[in-house]
Amino acid sequence: MRLIVRLLIFCLAIGSLQSCVSKKKYDELEASKMATDKALAETQASLKSLQDEKNKLAADFEAEKTRLNGEISSVRSELNAQKGQIAQVQEKLTMTEAELKKLKDEINGIFATYKDSGLSLEERNGRLYVLTSEAMNYKSGSARLSKSQRIAIDALAETLKKNPNVKILVEGHTDDKQFPAGGYNNWDLSISRAKEVVNRLVKRGVDEAQLSVVGRGEFVPEGDNKTTEGRKKNRRTVVLPNPDLGILKDN
């Protein structure tokens, strides 16, 4: 009887031990499963975050691509517009050069008839100058014409009288020496020099409607005002064909 009791106790002890071992293993498996589930959830969340970031980058890329394409299109349009403007300017410059050549040819044709007059035509920096045989330069501070200058102007007068459609601009210049404050100045002097030429032309019978006067002061120098020779060159009067005041026609 005691043996049977002992066997029963032994069996109960073994069963209890087996039950304890199974629960411990179950708890461990349960903990492992929870850890795995947590890691999976975190991985899925990280994956979703990466996918969202990828989608955002793709959207930003498309937006930037659209913006850059718009800017490129705008730049192309501006370049095309600038090309058109440059072409228009070039066309105008070409027309101006053609008009200048036509004017020069017409004036040369007129003066070629009067070679003995001592007059000639010269182009300087895109401007046409009527040159007399005597350069019209002056003493410092003076607007008085020399005898040889008056003879040259008289020859110009004969040419203008025979060509009433020719209109000229007489342009006076000075060096940069200044007058005392409050008195005469280089503007006045440059105009006086040009007026002396015009008055001489009118006196010799040239129609006043053919003539215009402008004073440039010391602001369009031909020579270096730091040298005596340069200042002498700047004290001058020049004659220019004036196409704004009339169209040249052959007589």
Helices and strands as residue ranges (DSSP letters): H 2-112, G 115-117, E 120-124, E 127-131, H 147-162, E 168-172, H 186-203, G 208-210, E 211-215, H 228-234, E 237-241, G 243-245
